[in-house]
Amino acid sequence: MSYQRPVIFISESTQDRRVSEIAIAGLAVLFVVAIYGWLVLPDTIPINFGFDGRPNAWGSKRILWMLPGLALFFLWVFNVFESYTAQV
């Protein structure tokens, strides 16, 4: 006797689409802020501040791309997981 698992297709709800749109809009804002910072800030920027509020570490402005890059990576990972779980 052979058993086959049922295949269930769950369509994306309106709320799911809205959450995806908000995530993409937030990602776009992160990239716009990073581009603006890249154009306005000097090549060396403070990257850490002490308890007194003065900077105690300096670095390149390339660090500005870390947050949008991580956000893009996690958005991709979550979309991959979502598409994988929809197929299982």
N, C-alpha and C positions, 0 to 999 in steps of 0.2 A: 504494500500500500504506500503510495507516494503522497506526501503532504507539501503543498506549496503555500508559502506565506502570501497573504493578501498584499496587494500593492495599493497604497492609499495616497492619493494626491491631495494635498492641502493647499488651497490657493492662499496667496498673500492677502491679508486683510488691509483695510484702509489704515488702521493704526500702525501696522508693520511698515507700510509705505511711508507714512508720515515720519516715523522714527528714522527710517533710512534717509529721508530727505533732510531731516534736521542734522543727522550725523554728517552728511555730505556738505551741508551749508556750514557747519562748524569747522569742518576740515578746510573748506575754502577760506574761511575767516582766518584760520591759523596760518595758511600760506600767504594771505594778503598782509597780515601783520609781520610775518617773517620777511617778506619782500620789502615792506616799508622800512623795517629796522635795518635791513641790509643796505638800503640806499642812504639812510640818515645817520646811522651810528658810525663812529670811527672804527678803524681796523682792530684796535685793542679795546676791550670792554671789561668792566668788573664782572666777575662770575661768582664771587662769594663775598659776603659782608659779615663783619664782626658784630658783637653785641652792642658796640657803640655806634653802629651804623656806617662806619667807614669801610671801604673795600679792602680786603686783605688778600685777594687773589685776582689775577687778571688773565684774560684769555682772548682767543680769536673770536670774531663775530660769527664764525662758522657754527658756533654752538646754537645760534638761533634756529638752525634747520633741524635740531634734534627733536623738538616737540612736534612739529608737523610731520616729520619722518616717522616717528613712533606712532603717531595717531593714524597715519596712512597704513602702516604695517598692521596695527591692531584692527583697523576697519577691514583690511583684506583678510586677516585671519578669521575674524568673526563671520565674514561672508562665506569663506570656504567651509567653516564648520556648519553654518546654516544650510548651505547647499548640500553638504554631505549628509546631514541629519534628515533632510527632506527626501533623500534618495533611499535611506535605510528603512 
